[in-house]
C-alpha cells in the first residue's frame, strides 16, 4: 500500500475510534528538540567519560552522584522544550473523548504541557524530585539551578529525581493501569519507540483489538503483528488529524 493510502487509512481509523490509547517513546519528543537515546545523533552516540547507560543506572547514581548530576543537568533537563504537533493533537483527541490514556516512556512532561490529563509515565518524570530523607518535593528548576548533588532545604538530605534508572523497577500501579487501558482499547497507536526497552515494550502484548498502528522511522519487533505501519515523522502525521 502506498504511503498516502496508509495515511488515509490511519485517519479513518482515528475517526472511527472512541477508545484510543497512545503508547509513545523518545521519538515523540525529538521533534521538540529532545534527543532520543538510540538514533544516530542520540545520547548513546555521544562521547562521555562513561556511557549513558552506566551514568543513568542506580548503582552509578549511588557511587558517583556528582557525575550523575552533571550529565543529568546537561542532557536530561530540557526544560525549554515545547510540545509538538503530536503532543497537541493527542491532547485534543483526549478532550474530544477519543483518547482515553497516554502511556509514555518519556520523562519530559510534554504530554501534560500540551494539555493531556490521563498520562501514565512508565519511567517517571524530571519534574518530580524528592528528598531521600524527608521526602520533601522539588521541581526541575530547583535541580537545574543547584550545584553538585542537590540538597534538601528542609533537612539537608540528598534529592533524587523521580525517574526510573537502569536497575530500578517500574511502579507497579502505573504498570497495572497501563495494562488495563491497553487491554480495553479499540485502537492502540504506538509512536516513536523501537519497542526495545522492557518491561515497557511488553505492555503492547495486552492489546486485543485489530487497530494496532505503529509509527516509527525504524523497524520494530511488532511490525509484523501491526495492522498498519507508518515509518513517518509522527508530528507531521498527527497534524493531518481533524478533531
C-alpha positions, 0 to 999 in steps of 0.5 A, spaced: 500 500 500 502 506 498 504 511 503 498 516 502 493 510 502 496 508 509 495 515 511 488 515 509 487 509 512 490 511 519 485 517 519 479 513 518 481 509 523 482 515 528 475 517 526 472 511 527 475 510 534 472 512 541 477 508 545 484 510 543 490 509 547 497 512 545 503 508 547 509 513 545 517 513 546 523 518 545 521 519 538 515 523 540 519 528 543 525 529 538 521 533 534 521 538 540 528 538 540 529 532 545 534 527 543 532 520 543 537 515 546 538 510 540 538 514 533 544 516 530 545 523 533 542 520 540 545 520 547 548 513 546 552 516 540 555 521 544 562 521 547 562 521 555 567 519 560 562 513 561 556 511 557 549 513 558 547 507 560 552 506 566 551 514 568 543 513 568 543 506 572 542 506 580 548 503 582 552 509 578 547 514 581 549 511 588 557 511 587 558 517 583 552 522 584 556 528 582 557 525 575 550 523 575 548 530 576 552 533 571 550 529 565 543 529 568 543 537 568 546 537 561 542 532 557 536 530 561 533 537 563 530 540 557 526 544 560 525 549 554 522 544 550 515 545 547 510 540 545 509 538 538 504 537 533 503 530 536 503 532 543 497 537 541 493 533 537 493 527 542 491 532 547 485 534 543 483 527 541 483 526 549 478 532 550 474 530 544 473 523 548 477 519 543 483 518 547 482 515 553 490 514 556 497 516 554 502 511 556 509 514 555 516 512 556 518 519 556 520 523 562 519 530 559 512 532 561 510 534 554 504 530 554 501 534 560 504 541 557 500 540 551 494 539 555 493 531 556 490 529 563 490 521 563 498 520 562 501 514 565 509 515 565 512 508 565 519 511 567 517 517 571 518 524 570 524 530 571 519 534 574 518 530 580 524 530 585 524 528 592 528 528 598 531 521 600 530 523 607 524 527 608 521 526 602 520 533 601 518 535 593 522 539 588 521 541 581 526 541 575 528 548 576 530 547 583 535 541 580 537 545 574 539 551 578 543 547 584 550 545 584 553 538 585 548 533 588 542 537 590 540 538 597 534 538 601 532 545 604 528 542 609 533 537 612 539 537 608 538 530 605 540 528 598 534 529 592 533 524 587 529 525 581 523 521 580 525 517 574 526 510 573 534 508 572 537 502 569 536 497 575 530 500 578 523 497 577 517 500 574 511 502 579 507 497 579 500 501 579 502 505 573 504 498 570 497 495 572 493 501 569 497 501 563 495 494 562 488 495 563 487 501 558 491 497 553 487 491 554 480 495 553 482 499 547 479 499 540 485 502 537 492 502 540 497 507 536 504 506 538 509 512 536 516 513 536 519 507 540 523 501 537 519 497 542 526 495 545 526 497 552 522 492 557 518 491 561 515 497 557 515 494 550 511 488 553 505 492 555 503 492 547 502 484 548 495 486 552 492 489 546 486 485 543 483 489 538 485 489 530 487 497 530 494 496 532 498 502 528 505 503 529 509 509 527 516 509 527 522 511 522 525 504 524 523 497 524 520 494 530 519 487 533 511 488 532 511 490 525 509 484 523 503 483 528 501 491 526 495 492 522 498 498 519 505 501 519 507 508 518 515 509 518 513 517 518 515 523 522 509 522 527 508 530 528 507 531 521 502 525 521 498 527 527 497 534 524 493 531 518 488 529 524 481 533 524 478 533 531 
